[in-house]
Amino acid sequence: MQIKNAEGLHMRPAMQFVDIANRYECDIAVSSGQTSVDGKSIMQMSMLAATYGTCLKIKAAGIDAQQALEALRMLVEEKKFNEPGPGEQKKL
C-alpha cells in the first residue's frame, strides 16, 4: 500500500490505522524497508516515519485477516486518512 496523503503517516493517521487494525482479531504487521512493526501499536506505527509516497507492506494472519487488509487498504489508498493528497486542498 502506498501513502497518498500529503502529510504522510503522522500521529493522527497512524491512530486511525491502529483504531481500524484493533477492530480485528488477526495479527497485523506493517513494514517499510527493513523496519517491521505491530500494526496495532501506535508507538510502533509512529516509528515507521512514512512520508507521502512510502510503500508499506501489510501482512495479516488470523480468522479475519482478509477483512482487516481490505479495511486498511481503503483507509490508506482510497480515503487517504481523510486528508488531502499533494496539491489538493483540505475539505472543510
NUMI-34046 format. One record per residue: z, y, x of N, C-alpha, C in turn; residue in three letters. Coordinates in pm, whole numbers. Each point is the difference from the previous one (the first is absolute). Example, Ala and Ser with C-alpha at 12.3 -4.5 7.8 and 13.67 -1.06 7.14 Angstrom:
2
+--------+--------+--------+--------+--------+--------+--------+--------+--------+------+
|    nc3 |    nc2 |    nc1 |   cac3 |   cac2 |   cac1 |    cc3 |    cc2 |    cc1 | resn |
+--------+--------+--------+--------+--------+--------+--------+--------+--------+------+
|    780 |   -569 |   1319 |      0 |    119 |    -89 |      0 |    120 |     90 |  ala |
|    -72 |    105 |    -35 |      6 |    119 |     82 |     73 |    109 |    -77 |  ser |
+--------+--------+--------+--------+--------+--------+--------+--------+--------+------+
This chain:
92
+--------+--------+--------+--------+--------+--------+--------+--------+--------+------+
|    nc3 |    nc2 |    nc1 |   cac3 |   cac2 |   cac1 |    cc3 |    cc2 |    cc1 | resn |
+--------+--------+--------+--------+--------+--------+--------+--------+--------+------+
|      0 |   -117 |     84 |      0 |    117 |    -84 |      0 |    124 |     89 |  met |
|    -73 |     99 |    -43 |     -9 |    122 |     80 |     74 |    115 |    -69 |  gln |
|     80 |     74 |     77 |     70 |    116 |    -52 |   -104 |    109 |    -29 |  ile |
|     -4 |     47 |   -125 |   -103 |     96 |    -40 |     55 |    136 |    -42 |  lys |
|    133 |     13 |     -9 |     56 |    132 |    -31 |     13 |     81 |    129 |  asn |
|    -19 |    131 |    -12 |    -10 |     87 |    118 |    124 |     -2 |     89 |  ala |
|    117 |    -10 |    -59 |    124 |      9 |     78 |     47 |   -134 |     57 |  glu |
|    -68 |   -107 |    -35 |     37 |   -131 |     54 |    125 |    -57 |    -65 |  gly |
|     61 |    -94 |     70 |    114 |    -73 |    -54 |    131 |     68 |     41 |  leu |
|     22 |    122 |    -54 |    128 |     67 |     25 |    104 |    -60 |    -94 |  his |
|    119 |     56 |     -4 |    111 |    -64 |    -71 |    -24 |    -21 |   -150 |  met |
|    -58 |     97 |    -70 |    -19 |    -17 |   -144 |    -96 |   -115 |    -32 |  arg |
|   -119 |     -6 |     62 |    -85 |   -114 |    -29 |     57 |   -133 |     51 |  pro |
|     72 |      4 |    111 |     63 |   -123 |     48 |    101 |    -51 |   -102 |  ala |
|     74 |     91 |    -63 |     96 |    -39 |   -102 |    -71 |    -56 |   -123 |  met |
|   -114 |     58 |    -38 |    -78 |    -55 |   -111 |    -43 |   -143 |     32 |  gln |
|    -46 |    -21 |    121 |    -43 |   -133 |     43 |    116 |    -98 |    -11 |  phe |
|    114 |     37 |     55 |    118 |    -87 |      0 |     47 |    -27 |   -143 |  val |
|     -2 |    101 |    -85 |     41 |    -19 |   -140 |    -87 |   -104 |    -69 |  asp |
|   -131 |      8 |     21 |    -90 |    -99 |    -61 |     21 |   -137 |     63 |  ile |
|      9 |     -5 |    131 |     20 |   -128 |     69 |    125 |    -72 |    -50 |  ala |
|    106 |     76 |    -27 |    126 |    -60 |    -43 |     -1 |    -47 |   -145 |  asn |
|   -106 |     26 |    -73 |    -13 |    -52 |   -137 |    -39 |   -148 |      0 |  arg |
|    -41 |    -49 |    114 |    -51 |   -137 |     10 |     95 |    -86 |     84 |  tyr |
|      0 |   -129 |    -30 |     89 |    -94 |     69 |    -54 |    -42 |    136 |  glu |
|   -129 |     10 |     20 |    -62 |    -48 |    124 |     44 |     83 |    121 |  cys |
|    -19 |    -59 |    117 |     22 |     71 |    126 |   -125 |     82 |     30 |  asp |
|     17 |    123 |     48 |   -112 |     88 |     30 |     16 |     53 |    142 |  ile |
|   -102 |    -23 |     81 |     -3 |     50 |    138 |   -116 |     96 |     14 |  ala |
|     24 |    111 |     68 |   -103 |    102 |     20 |    -15 |     21 |    151 |  val |
|   -125 |     -1 |     47 |    -20 |     22 |    142 |   -108 |    104 |     25 |  ser |
|     18 |     69 |    110 |    -97 |     98 |     49 |     -3 |    -18 |    151 |  ser |
|   -113 |    -49 |     49 |     -8 |    -29 |    143 |     98 |   -109 |     38 |  gly |
|     82 |     26 |     98 |     97 |    -98 |     50 |    131 |     -1 |    -80 |  gln |
|     21 |    101 |    -85 |    125 |     14 |    -73 |     -7 |    -69 |   -135 |  thr |
|     96 |    -86 |    -29 |      9 |    -68 |   -129 |    141 |     24 |    -57 |  ser |
|      6 |     38 |   -129 |    128 |     34 |    -61 |     14 |    -65 |   -137 |  val |
|    122 |      1 |    -51 |     31 |    -47 |   -135 |    -44 |    108 |    -99 |  asp |
|    -92 |    -33 |    -89 |    -53 |     95 |    -97 |     99 |     39 |   -108 |  gly |
|    118 |    -61 |      1 |    102 |     32 |   -100 |    112 |     87 |     59 |  lys |
|    -18 |     44 |    124 |    101 |     80 |     68 |    -55 |    140 |     31 |  ser |
|     61 |    103 |    -55 |    -46 |    136 |     24 |     15 |     37 |    148 |  ile |
|    106 |    -43 |     64 |     19 |     31 |    141 |   -110 |    -62 |     85 |  met |
|    -34 |   -125 |    -28 |   -104 |    -66 |     77 |   -139 |     57 |    -31 |  gln |
|    -26 |     31 |   -126 |   -131 |     56 |    -36 |    -22 |    134 |     69 |  met |
|    105 |     79 |     14 |    -14 |    130 |     65 |    -33 |    -14 |    149 |  ser |
|     32 |   -114 |     59 |    -31 |    -24 |    141 |   -150 |    -14 |     24 |  met |
|    -79 |    -27 |   -104 |   -144 |    -16 |     18 |    -69 |    130 |     37 |  leu |
|     56 |    113 |    -44 |    -59 |    131 |     28 |   -150 |      1 |    -26 |  ala |
|    -40 |    -54 |   -115 |   -142 |    -12 |    -35 |    -55 |    133 |    -51 |  ala |
|   -103 |     48 |     65 |    -65 |    125 |    -39 |   -125 |    -30 |    -81 |  thr |
|    -67 |    105 |    -47 |   -124 |    -16 |    -74 |    -98 |    -85 |     82 |  tyr |
|    -60 |    -96 |    -66 |    -99 |    -86 |     64 |     57 |   -125 |     65 |  gly |
|    132 |     -8 |     14 |     62 |   -118 |     58 |    -25 |   -121 |    -90 |  thr |
|    -38 |   -110 |     60 |    -17 |   -125 |    -74 |    128 |    -81 |     11 |  cys |
|     52 |    -38 |   -115 |    119 |    -84 |     -5 |    -40 |   -140 |    -44 |  leu |
|     60 |    -99 |     60 |    -20 |   -138 |    -42 |    125 |    -40 |    -76 |  lys |
|    -19 |    -42 |   -124 |    114 |    -36 |    -84 |    -10 |   -147 |    -35 |  ile |
|    107 |    -72 |     29 |      8 |   -143 |    -31 |    115 |    -22 |    -97 |  lys |
|    -25 |    -84 |    -99 |    104 |    -35 |    -95 |      5 |   -151 |    -14 |  ala |
|    120 |    -54 |     -8 |     18 |   -144 |    -16 |    108 |    -26 |   -104 |  ala |
|    -37 |    -78 |   -100 |     95 |    -31 |   -105 |    -69 |    -12 |   -134 |  gly |
|     80 |    -22 |   -101 |    -50 |    -32 |   -133 |    -88 |    110 |    -61 |  ile |
|     32 |    126 |     24 |    -76 |    110 |    -62 |    -74 |     84 |    105 |  asp |
|    -39 |    -64 |    109 |    -64 |     69 |    112 |   -129 |     71 |    -40 |  ala |
|    -86 |    -65 |    -79 |   -128 |     60 |    -39 |     22 |    127 |    -81 |  gln |
|     94 |     -4 |    -94 |     29 |    117 |    -83 |     54 |    114 |     85 |  gln |
|     86 |    -31 |     95 |     56 |    102 |     89 |   -109 |     64 |     84 |  ala |
|    -87 |    -80 |     56 |   -109 |     54 |     82 |    -91 |     91 |    -80 |  leu |
|    -31 |    -36 |   -123 |    -87 |     83 |    -84 |     69 |    132 |    -34 |  glu |
|    128 |     -4 |    -34 |     73 |    123 |    -34 |      7 |     93 |    122 |  ala |
|     23 |    -54 |    117 |      8 |     81 |    121 |   -137 |     54 |     40 |  leu |
|   -104 |    -80 |    -18 |   -136 |     47 |     29 |    -35 |    120 |    -90 |  arg |
|     33 |    -11 |   -128 |    -28 |    111 |    -92 |     74 |    126 |     43 |  met |
|    127 |    -13 |     37 |     79 |    116 |     43 |    -61 |     65 |    123 |  leu |
|    -35 |    -80 |    100 |    -47 |     53 |    128 |   -143 |     50 |     -8 |  val |
|    -91 |    -80 |    -56 |   -142 |     32 |      8 |    -55 |     75 |   -121 |  glu |
|     49 |    -28 |   -118 |    -55 |     65 |   -119 |     81 |    123 |    -42 |  glu |
|    130 |    -15 |    -10 |     84 |    112 |    -41 |     31 |     93 |    116 |  lys |
|    -19 |    -49 |    123 |     28 |     78 |    121 |    140 |     60 |     -4 |  lys |
|     97 |    -77 |    -49 |    139 |     44 |    -11 |     13 |    124 |    -88 |  phe |
|    -97 |     22 |    -90 |     -2 |    117 |    -88 |     -5 |    131 |     79 |  asn |
|    -63 |     -5 |    116 |    -16 |    118 |     85 |   -149 |     22 |     26 |  glu |
|    -37 |    122 |     37 |   -142 |     27 |     27 |    -46 |    -63 |    132 |  pro |
|   -129 |    -29 |      4 |    -62 |    -44 |    124 |    -37 |    123 |     81 |  gly |
|    -54 |    -17 |    118 |    -42 |    115 |     82 |   -102 |     84 |    -74 |  pro |
|     22 |    131 |     -1 |    -92 |     91 |    -67 |     18 |     12 |   -150 |  gly |
|     86 |    -84 |    -59 |     27 |      9 |   -144 |    120 |     92 |    -23 |  glu |
|      2 |     61 |   -117 |    116 |     82 |    -35 |    100 |    -83 |    -75 |  gln |
|    127 |     32 |     19 |    107 |    -71 |    -70 |     -5 |     32 |   -147 |  lys |
|     12 |   -103 |    -83 |     -3 |     18 |   -145 |    135 |     53 |    -48 |  lys |
|     -6 |    100 |    -86 |    125 |     56 |    -53 |     33 |    -56 |   -135 |  leu |
+--------+--------+--------+--------+--------+--------+--------+--------+--------+------+
